[in-house]
Amino acid sequence: MTTNRLPVRTTTVDVPTSGGGADAYLVRPDGDGPFPPVLLFMDAFGLRPRLAEMAQRIAAEGYVVLVPNLFHRAGRAPLVDLTGLGDPEQRGALFGRLMPLITALTPDVVARDTAAYLDFLAAQPGVTPGPAAVTGYCMGGTNALRAIEAHPDRLAAAASFHGGRIVTDATDSPHLAVAAVTGELYFGHADKDQSMTAEQIETLEKALEAAGVRHRSEVYPGAHHGYTMADTPAYDERATERHWAALFDLLDRTFRR
């Protein structure tokens, strides 16, 4: 991680996909580059200022970052009124309304859309040729894993922070396909997370070990699901700073910086 952060530019773009245009944030450092490409997969509440801030933090370290609206088939962001994010009861109601959109992100949809996002990133001026990396949050962490499983030749690393339902009883549970991964994985689990319990974490780690995948899987003590999201009560500053250190360690190592 560099000590001098670069100034960045943020624009809203439309990424062509098989399901129509996906609105997205594109954040890049000032300068000609080239800069390595990074995808940032959103949490369930979608594109909003907090996601833009996080992308800007990554870009300031010398990366070109694309943050697509994973729910683009349902419309442009925001798809729900986000003024209630700070209230646990209202946040739960919002999550319930978004659940059909979350379940619509099947492995096939994630694979097809990820290819489109990677194509778009690769076509941007000043982007380093070659594989990209992906980082995801909550459901985005789960889909980051699905993305690298689907595109091991195009994604060299994936990070998942407070990812939920990475291990399920379904035949297409994300943990069952980790053998396809040829890059490196990082998991920053929330300590208090019913969508990814200690038992599920153990199952994931056993699958990763059995497949021989390079990985690090860590539990953040005391952190709740959503700990990086500063616009919700789940935010944990200490856990978030630990997440930044882990993410930049992975990115810097992946791109040999």
PADREN-501767 format. One record per residue (C-alpha): residue number from 1; residue in one letter; y, z, x. Coordinates in Angstrom, 3 decimals, decimal comma, always signed. Each point is the difference from the previous one (the first is absolute). Example, Ala and Ser with C-alpha at 12.3 -4.5 7.8 and 13.67 -1.06 7.14 Angstrom:
2
<atom i="1" aa="A" yy="-4,500" zz="+7,800" xx="+12,300"/>
<atom i="2" aa="S" yy="+3,440" zz="-0,660" xx="+1,370"/>
END
This chain:
257
<atom i="1" aa="M" yy="+0,000" zz="+0,000" xx="+0,000"/>
<atom i="2" aa="T" yy="+3,373" zz="-0,983" xx="+1,412"/>
<atom i="3" aa="T" yy="+2,827" zz="+2,500" xx="+0,423"/>
<atom i="4" aa="N" yy="+2,769" zz="-2,442" xx="-0,944"/>
<atom i="5" aa="R" yy="-0,431" zz="-1,326" xx="-3,508"/>
<atom i="6" aa="L" yy="+1,156" zz="-3,515" xx="-0,741"/>
<atom i="7" aa="P" yy="+2,414" zz="-0,968" xx="-2,779"/>
<atom i="8" aa="V" yy="-1,865" zz="-1,683" xx="-2,852"/>
<atom i="9" aa="R" yy="+0,652" zz="-2,415" xx="-2,865"/>
<atom i="10" aa="T" yy="-1,614" zz="+0,389" xx="-3,428"/>
<atom i="11" aa="T" yy="-0,310" zz="-2,834" xx="-2,505"/>
<atom i="12" aa="T" yy="-1,881" zz="-0,480" xx="-3,250"/>
<atom i="13" aa="V" yy="-2,283" zz="-3,027" xx="+0,097"/>
<atom i="14" aa="D" yy="-2,585" zz="-1,688" xx="-2,200"/>
<atom i="15" aa="V" yy="-3,440" zz="-0,600" xx="+1,498"/>
<atom i="16" aa="P" yy="-2,046" zz="-2,823" xx="-1,541"/>
<atom i="17" aa="T" yy="-3,457" zz="+1,154" xx="-1,097"/>
<atom i="18" aa="S" yy="-2,744" zz="-1,368" xx="-2,235"/>
<atom i="19" aa="G" yy="+1,254" zz="+2,405" xx="-2,671"/>
<atom i="20" aa="G" yy="+3,636" zz="-1,119" xx="+0,183"/>
<atom i="21" aa="G" yy="+2,878" zz="+1,168" xx="+2,147"/>
<atom i="22" aa="A" yy="-0,157" zz="+3,537" xx="+1,365"/>
<atom i="23" aa="D" yy="+3,370" zz="+1,692" xx="+0,462"/>
<atom i="24" aa="A" yy="+0,124" zz="+1,834" xx="+3,307"/>
<atom i="25" aa="Y" yy="+2,208" zz="+1,669" xx="+2,575"/>
<atom i="26" aa="L" yy="+0,198" zz="-1,787" xx="+3,331"/>
<atom i="27" aa="V" yy="+1,417" zz="+2,200" xx="+2,745"/>
<atom i="28" aa="R" yy="+0,524" zz="-1,263" xx="+3,520"/>
<atom i="29" aa="P" yy="+1,808" zz="+1,190" xx="+3,113"/>
<atom i="30" aa="D" yy="+3,132" zz="-1,790" xx="+1,076"/>
<atom i="31" aa="G" yy="-0,716" zz="-2,383" xx="+2,848"/>
<atom i="32" aa="D" yy="-2,204" zz="-2,971" xx="+0,717"/>
<atom i="33" aa="G" yy="-3,192" zz="+1,895" xx="+0,708"/>
<atom i="34" aa="P" yy="-2,789" zz="-0,789" xx="-0,097"/>
<atom i="35" aa="F" yy="-1,022" zz="+3,097" xx="-1,946"/>
<atom i="36" aa="P" yy="-3,538" zz="+0,915" xx="-1,173"/>
<atom i="37" aa="P" yy="-0,689" zz="-0,299" xx="-3,757"/>
<atom i="38" aa="V" yy="-0,794" zz="+3,006" xx="-2,211"/>
<atom i="39" aa="L" yy="-0,892" zz="+0,177" xx="-3,679"/>
<atom i="40" aa="L" yy="+0,957" zz="+3,139" xx="-1,920"/>
<atom i="41" aa="F" yy="-1,996" zz="+0,553" xx="-3,196"/>
<atom i="42" aa="M" yy="+1,815" zz="+2,074" xx="-2,607"/>
<atom i="43" aa="D" yy="-1,111" zz="+3,027" xx="-1,961"/>
<atom i="44" aa="A" yy="-0,489" zz="-0,270" xx="-3,773"/>
<atom i="45" aa="F" yy="+3,700" zz="+0,458" xx="-0,760"/>
<atom i="46" aa="G" yy="+0,863" zz="-3,215" xx="+1,775"/>
<atom i="47" aa="L" yy="+3,007" zz="-1,512" xx="+1,719"/>
<atom i="48" aa="R" yy="+2,985" zz="+2,347" xx="+0,054"/>
<atom i="49" aa="P" yy="+2,470" zz="+1,434" xx="+2,525"/>
<atom i="50" aa="R" yy="-2,558" zz="+2,340" xx="+1,590"/>
<atom i="51" aa="L" yy="-2,311" zz="-2,928" xx="+0,830"/>
<atom i="52" aa="A" yy="+2,938" zz="-1,945" xx="+1,434"/>
<atom i="53" aa="E" yy="+0,904" zz="+3,015" xx="+2,173"/>
<atom i="54" aa="M" yy="-3,535" zz="+0,222" xx="+1,346"/>
<atom i="55" aa="A" yy="-0,092" zz="-3,713" xx="+0,792"/>
<atom i="56" aa="Q" yy="+3,342" zz="+0,293" xx="+1,769"/>
<atom i="57" aa="R" yy="-1,329" zz="+2,880" xx="+2,087"/>
<atom i="58" aa="I" yy="-2,891" zz="-2,188" xx="+1,160"/>
<atom i="59" aa="A" yy="+2,164" zz="-3,063" xx="+0,606"/>
<atom i="60" aa="A" yy="+2,414" zz="+2,047" xx="+2,104"/>
<atom i="61" aa="E" yy="-2,826" zz="+0,471" xx="+2,497"/>
<atom i="62" aa="G" yy="-0,264" zz="-3,773" xx="+0,465"/>
<atom i="63" aa="Y" yy="-2,219" zz="-1,327" xx="-2,803"/>
<atom i="64" aa="V" yy="+0,504" zz="-2,499" xx="-2,824"/>
<atom i="65" aa="V" yy="-1,096" zz="+1,747" xx="-3,202"/>
<atom i="66" aa="L" yy="-0,935" zz="-1,475" xx="-3,372"/>
<atom i="67" aa="V" yy="-0,289" zz="+2,331" xx="-3,008"/>
<atom i="68" aa="P" yy="-1,442" zz="-1,997" xx="-2,925"/>
<atom i="69" aa="N" yy="-0,030" zz="+1,033" xx="-3,628"/>
<atom i="70" aa="L" yy="-3,753" zz="+0,313" xx="-0,419"/>
<atom i="71" aa="F" yy="+0,473" zz="+0,016" xx="-3,785"/>
<atom i="72" aa="H" yy="+1,881" zz="-3,315" xx="-0,006"/>
<atom i="73" aa="R" yy="-2,296" zz="-1,511" xx="-2,637"/>
<atom i="74" aa="A" yy="+1,449" zz="+2,490" xx="-2,490"/>
<atom i="75" aa="G" yy="+3,620" zz="-0,739" xx="+0,913"/>
<atom i="76" aa="R" yy="+2,660" zz="+0,769" xx="+2,542"/>
<atom i="77" aa="A" yy="+0,639" zz="+3,532" xx="+1,227"/>
<atom i="78" aa="P" yy="+0,730" zz="+2,486" xx="-1,377"/>
<atom i="79" aa="L" yy="-2,560" zz="-0,287" xx="-2,784"/>
<atom i="80" aa="V" yy="+0,688" zz="+3,482" xx="-1,369"/>
<atom i="81" aa="D" yy="+2,998" zz="+2,314" xx="-0,147"/>
<atom i="82" aa="L" yy="-0,209" zz="+2,027" xx="+3,220"/>
<atom i="83" aa="T" yy="+2,652" zz="+2,583" xx="-0,838"/>
<atom i="84" aa="G" yy="-2,748" zz="+2,486" xx="-0,812"/>
<atom i="85" aa="L" yy="-1,688" zz="-0,069" xx="+3,423"/>
<atom i="86" aa="G" yy="+1,318" zz="+3,452" xx="+0,824"/>
<atom i="87" aa="D" yy="-1,617" zz="+1,569" xx="-3,068"/>
<atom i="88" aa="P" yy="-3,779" zz="+0,603" xx="+0,265"/>
<atom i="89" aa="E" yy="-0,624" zz="-0,498" xx="-3,719"/>
<atom i="90" aa="Q" yy="+2,019" zz="-3,211" xx="-0,200"/>
<atom i="91" aa="R" yy="-1,543" zz="-1,223" xx="+3,243"/>
<atom i="92" aa="G" yy="-3,457" zz="+0,499" xx="-1,462"/>
<atom i="93" aa="A" yy="+0,955" zz="-2,005" xx="-3,074"/>
<atom i="94" aa="L" yy="+1,341" zz="-2,802" xx="+2,198"/>
<atom i="95" aa="F" yy="-3,230" zz="-0,037" xx="+1,974"/>
<atom i="96" aa="G" yy="-1,997" zz="-0,275" xx="-3,223"/>
<atom i="97" aa="R" yy="+1,993" zz="-3,054" xx="-1,068"/>
<atom i="98" aa="L" yy="-0,542" zz="-1,601" xx="+3,405"/>
<atom i="99" aa="M" yy="-3,757" zz="+0,638" xx="+0,141"/>
<atom i="100" aa="P" yy="-0,952" zz="-3,357" xx="-1,605"/>
<atom i="101" aa="L" yy="+1,990" zz="-1,769" xx="+2,721"/>
<atom i="102" aa="I" yy="-1,722" zz="+2,040" xx="+2,697"/>
<atom i="103" aa="T" yy="-3,478" zz="-0,832" xx="-1,290"/>
<atom i="104" aa="A" yy="+0,960" zz="-3,683" xx="-0,278"/>
<atom i="105" aa="L" yy="+0,266" zz="-0,112" xx="+3,799"/>
<atom i="106" aa="T" yy="-3,628" zz="-0,963" xx="+0,539"/>
<atom i="107" aa="P" yy="-1,350" zz="-0,759" xx="+3,476"/>
<atom i="108" aa="D" yy="+0,278" zz="-3,731" xx="-0,728"/>
<atom i="109" aa="V" yy="+3,628" zz="+0,268" xx="-1,135"/>
<atom i="110" aa="V" yy="+0,915" zz="+2,113" xx="+3,027"/>
<atom i="111" aa="A" yy="-1,703" zz="-2,485" xx="+2,338"/>
<atom i="112" aa="R" yy="+1,772" zz="-3,027" xx="-1,488"/>
<atom i="113" aa="D" yy="+3,405" zz="+1,644" xx="-0,127"/>
<atom i="114" aa="T" yy="-0,310" zz="+1,390" xx="+3,529"/>
<atom i="115" aa="A" yy="-0,651" zz="-3,517" xx="+1,308"/>
<atom i="116" aa="A" yy="+3,226" zz="-1,144" xx="-1,683"/>
<atom i="117" aa="Y" yy="+1,974" zz="+2,919" xx="+1,427"/>
<atom i="118" aa="L" yy="-1,326" zz="-0,690" xx="+3,493"/>
<atom i="119" aa="D" yy="+0,797" zz="-3,708" xx="-0,298"/>
<atom i="120" aa="F" yy="+3,557" zz="+0,857" xx="-1,022"/>
<atom i="121" aa="L" yy="+0,469" zz="+2,432" xx="+2,872"/>
<atom i="122" aa="A" yy="-1,427" zz="-2,416" xx="+2,548"/>
<atom i="123" aa="A" yy="+2,440" zz="-2,693" xx="-1,126"/>
<atom i="124" aa="Q" yy="+3,083" zz="+2,159" xx="+0,613"/>
<atom i="125" aa="P" yy="+2,115" zz="-0,811" xx="+3,063"/>
<atom i="126" aa="G" yy="-0,312" zz="+2,397" xx="+2,886"/>
<atom i="127" aa="V" yy="-3,412" zz="+1,366" xx="-1,000"/>
<atom i="128" aa="T" yy="-2,614" zz="+0,433" xx="+2,704"/>
<atom i="129" aa="P" yy="-2,941" zz="-2,376" xx="-0,555"/>
<atom i="130" aa="G" yy="-3,394" zz="+1,536" xx="-0,629"/>
<atom i="131" aa="P" yy="-1,440" zz="+2,840" xx="-2,051"/>
<atom i="132" aa="A" yy="+2,190" zz="+2,427" xx="-1,941"/>
<atom i="133" aa="A" yy="-0,403" zz="+3,669" xx="-0,919"/>
<atom i="134" aa="V" yy="+0,151" zz="+1,671" xx="-3,405"/>
<atom i="135" aa="T" yy="+0,982" zz="+3,499" xx="-1,064"/>
<atom i="136" aa="G" yy="-0,423" zz="+1,282" xx="-3,548"/>
<atom i="137" aa="Y" yy="+0,815" zz="+3,059" xx="-2,085"/>
<atom i="138" aa="C" yy="-1,967" zz="+1,550" xx="-2,875"/>
<atom i="139" aa="M" yy="-1,598" zz="-2,985" xx="-1,769"/>
<atom i="140" aa="G" yy="+1,584" zz="-2,163" xx="+2,691"/>
<atom i="141" aa="G" yy="-2,082" zz="+1,806" xx="+2,599"/>
<atom i="142" aa="T" yy="-3,151" zz="-0,893" xx="-1,890"/>
<atom i="143" aa="N" yy="+1,106" zz="-3,610" xx="-0,269"/>
<atom i="144" aa="A" yy="+0,928" zz="-0,087" xx="+3,678"/>
<atom i="145" aa="L" yy="-3,642" zz="+0,755" xx="+0,739"/>
<atom i="146" aa="R" yy="-1,107" zz="-2,720" xx="-2,422"/>
<atom i="147" aa="A" yy="+2,406" zz="-2,419" xx="+1,696"/>
<atom i="148" aa="I" yy="-1,370" zz="+0,494" xx="+3,504"/>
<atom i="149" aa="E" yy="-3,562" zz="-0,182" xx="-1,316"/>
<atom i="150" aa="A" yy="+0,819" zz="-3,372" xx="-1,575"/>
<atom i="151" aa="H" yy="+1,949" zz="-1,352" xx="+2,995"/>
<atom i="152" aa="P" yy="-1,378" zz="+1,522" xx="+3,197"/>
<atom i="153" aa="D" yy="+1,153" zz="-3,051" xx="+1,960"/>
<atom i="154" aa="R" yy="+3,604" zz="+0,310" xx="-1,218"/>
<atom i="155" aa="L" yy="+0,509" zz="+3,770" xx="-0,023"/>
<atom i="156" aa="A" yy="-0,466" zz="+1,877" xx="+3,254"/>
<atom i="157" aa="A" yy="+0,693" zz="+3,464" xx="-1,400"/>
<atom i="158" aa="A" yy="+0,372" zz="+1,843" xx="-3,292"/>
<atom i="159" aa="A" yy="+1,379" zz="+3,439" xx="-0,776"/>
<atom i="160" aa="S" yy="-0,514" zz="+1,906" xx="-3,242"/>
<atom i="161" aa="F" yy="+2,111" zz="+3,030" xx="-0,837"/>
<atom i="162" aa="H" yy="-0,953" zz="+2,254" xx="-2,924"/>
<atom i="163" aa="G" yy="-2,192" zz="-2,846" xx="-1,223"/>
<atom i="164" aa="G" yy="-1,937" zz="+0,751" xx="-3,165"/>
<atom i="165" aa="R" yy="-3,401" zz="-1,080" xx="-1,269"/>
<atom i="166" aa="I" yy="-1,074" zz="-1,533" xx="+3,297"/>
<atom i="167" aa="V" yy="-3,446" zz="+1,403" xx="-0,808"/>
<atom i="168" aa="T" yy="-1,333" zz="-0,436" xx="-3,536"/>
<atom i="169" aa="D" yy="-3,355" zz="-0,511" xx="-1,690"/>
<atom i="170" aa="A" yy="+0,837" zz="-3,652" xx="-0,760"/>
<atom i="171" aa="T" yy="-1,944" zz="-2,797" xx="+1,666"/>
<atom i="172" aa="D" yy="+3,277" zz="-1,366" xx="+1,405"/>
<atom i="173" aa="S" yy="+1,265" zz="+3,327" xx="+1,356"/>
<atom i="174" aa="P" yy="+2,244" zz="-0,744" xx="+3,005"/>
<atom i="175" aa="H" yy="-2,023" zz="+2,156" xx="+2,379"/>
<atom i="176" aa="L" yy="-3,096" zz="-2,158" xx="-0,496"/>
<atom i="177" aa="A" yy="+1,575" zz="-3,038" xx="+1,703"/>
<atom i="178" aa="V" yy="+1,359" zz="+1,601" xx="+3,183"/>
<atom i="179" aa="A" yy="-2,590" zz="-1,793" xx="+2,149"/>
<atom i="180" aa="A" yy="+2,095" zz="-3,161" xx="-0,410"/>
<atom i="181" aa="V" yy="+2,882" zz="+1,567" xx="+1,945"/>
<atom i="182" aa="T" yy="+0,402" zz="-1,085" xx="+3,614"/>
<atom i="183" aa="G" yy="+3,377" zz="+1,648" xx="+0,603"/>
<atom i="184" aa="E" yy="+1,047" zz="+3,647" xx="-0,013"/>
<atom i="185" aa="L" yy="+0,457" zz="+2,321" xx="-2,972"/>
<atom i="186" aa="Y" yy="+2,020" zz="+3,162" xx="-0,483"/>
<atom i="187" aa="F" yy="-0,231" zz="+2,401" xx="-2,950"/>
<atom i="188" aa="G" yy="+2,509" zz="+2,787" xx="-0,597"/>
<atom i="189" aa="H" yy="-1,531" zz="+1,911" xx="-2,915"/>
<atom i="190" aa="A" yy="+1,862" zz="+2,489" xx="-2,155"/>
<atom i="191" aa="D" yy="-1,570" zz="+3,438" xx="+0,144"/>
<atom i="192" aa="K" yy="+0,528" zz="+0,567" xx="-3,725"/>
<atom i="193" aa="D" yy="-1,080" zz="-3,244" xx="-1,638"/>
<atom i="194" aa="Q" yy="-2,440" zz="-0,263" xx="-2,886"/>
<atom i="195" aa="S" yy="-0,151" zz="-3,776" xx="+0,465"/>
<atom i="196" aa="M" yy="-1,412" zz="+0,451" xx="+3,520"/>
<atom i="197" aa="T" yy="-1,876" zz="+3,274" xx="+0,300"/>
<atom i="198" aa="A" yy="-1,550" zz="+1,530" xx="+3,108"/>
<atom i="199" aa="E" yy="-3,391" zz="-1,313" xx="-1,145"/>
<atom i="200" aa="Q" yy="+1,372" zz="-3,511" xx="-0,411"/>
<atom i="201" aa="I" yy="+1,678" zz="+0,165" xx="+3,415"/>
<atom i="202" aa="E" yy="-3,343" zz="+0,985" xx="+1,542"/>
<atom i="203" aa="T" yy="-1,696" zz="-2,944" xx="-1,714"/>
<atom i="204" aa="L" yy="+2,666" zz="-2,370" xx="+1,327"/>
<atom i="205" aa="E" yy="-0,310" zz="+1,319" xx="+3,523"/>
<atom i="206" aa="K" yy="-3,772" zz="-0,365" xx="-0,043"/>
<atom i="207" aa="A" yy="+0,365" zz="-3,613" xx="-1,138"/>
<atom i="208" aa="L" yy="+2,492" zz="-0,718" xx="+2,776"/>
<atom i="209" aa="E" yy="-2,223" zz="+1,586" xx="+2,632"/>
<atom i="210" aa="A" yy="-3,073" zz="-1,869" xx="-1,235"/>
<atom i="211" aa="A" yy="+1,893" zz="-3,297" xx="+0,124"/>
<atom i="212" aa="G" yy="+1,394" zz="+0,675" xx="+3,473"/>
<atom i="213" aa="V" yy="+3,593" zz="-0,557" xx="-1,119"/>
<atom i="214" aa="R" yy="+2,785" zz="+1,215" xx="+2,279"/>
<atom i="215" aa="H" yy="+1,802" zz="+2,598" xx="-2,052"/>
<atom i="216" aa="R" yy="+1,746" zz="+3,318" xx="-0,269"/>
<atom i="217" aa="S" yy="-0,270" zz="+2,067" xx="-3,161"/>
<atom i="218" aa="E" yy="+2,192" zz="+3,100" xx="-0,260"/>
<atom i="219" aa="V" yy="+0,815" zz="+2,516" xx="-2,710"/>
<atom i="220" aa="Y" yy="+3,628" zz="+1,159" xx="-0,191"/>
<atom i="221" aa="P" yy="-0,155" zz="+3,758" xx="-0,751"/>
<atom i="222" aa="G" yy="+1,870" zz="+1,123" xx="-3,095"/>
<atom i="223" aa="A" yy="+1,155" zz="-3,518" xx="-0,869"/>
<atom i="224" aa="H" yy="-0,272" zz="-1,280" xx="-3,555"/>
<atom i="225" aa="H" yy="-0,775" zz="-3,496" xx="-1,232"/>
<atom i="226" aa="G" yy="+3,187" zz="-2,027" xx="+0,482"/>
<atom i="227" aa="Y" yy="+1,314" zz="+2,092" xx="+2,901"/>
<atom i="228" aa="T" yy="+2,041" zz="-2,856" xx="+1,523"/>
<atom i="229" aa="M" yy="+1,945" zz="-0,762" xx="-3,180"/>
<atom i="230" aa="A" yy="+3,375" zz="+1,723" xx="+0,353"/>
<atom i="231" aa="D" yy="+0,975" zz="-0,829" xx="-3,586"/>
<atom i="232" aa="T" yy="-2,798" zz="+2,149" xx="-1,469"/>
<atom i="233" aa="P" yy="-0,798" zz="+3,743" xx="+0,128"/>
<atom i="234" aa="A" yy="-3,116" zz="-0,800" xx="+2,062"/>
<atom i="235" aa="Y" yy="+2,168" zz="-0,780" xx="+3,036"/>
<atom i="236" aa="D" yy="-0,906" zz="+1,944" xx="+3,125"/>
<atom i="237" aa="E" yy="+2,371" zz="-0,546" xx="+2,912"/>
<atom i="238" aa="R" yy="-2,368" zz="+1,329" xx="+2,653"/>
<atom i="239" aa="A" yy="-2,896" zz="-2,131" xx="-1,242"/>
<atom i="240" aa="T" yy="+2,277" zz="-3,031" xx="-0,240"/>
<atom i="241" aa="E" yy="+1,144" zz="+0,381" xx="+3,605"/>
<atom i="242" aa="R" yy="-3,637" zz="+0,309" xx="+1,060"/>
<atom i="243" aa="H" yy="-0,688" zz="-3,194" xx="-1,944"/>
<atom i="244" aa="W" yy="+2,762" zz="-1,861" xx="+1,855"/>
<atom i="245" aa="A" yy="-1,369" zz="+1,091" xx="+3,357"/>
<atom i="246" aa="A" yy="-3,521" zz="-1,101" xx="-0,950"/>
<atom i="247" aa="L" yy="+1,166" zz="-3,317" xx="-1,426"/>
<atom i="248" aa="F" yy="+2,108" zz="-0,966" xx="+2,992"/>
<atom i="249" aa="D" yy="-2,746" zz="+1,064" xx="+2,370"/>
<atom i="250" aa="L" yy="-2,349" zz="-2,381" xx="-1,826"/>
<atom i="251" aa="L" yy="+2,520" zz="-2,856" xx="-0,145"/>
<atom i="252" aa="D" yy="+1,092" zz="+0,338" xx="+3,607"/>
<atom i="253" aa="R" yy="-3,596" zz="+0,077" xx="+1,163"/>
<atom i="254" aa="T" yy="-0,983" zz="-2,933" xx="-2,212"/>
<atom i="255" aa="F" yy="+2,803" zz="-2,186" xx="+1,309"/>
<atom i="256" aa="R" yy="-0,216" zz="+1,437" xx="+3,547"/>
<atom i="257" aa="R" yy="+3,630" zz="+1,072" xx="+0,109"/>
END
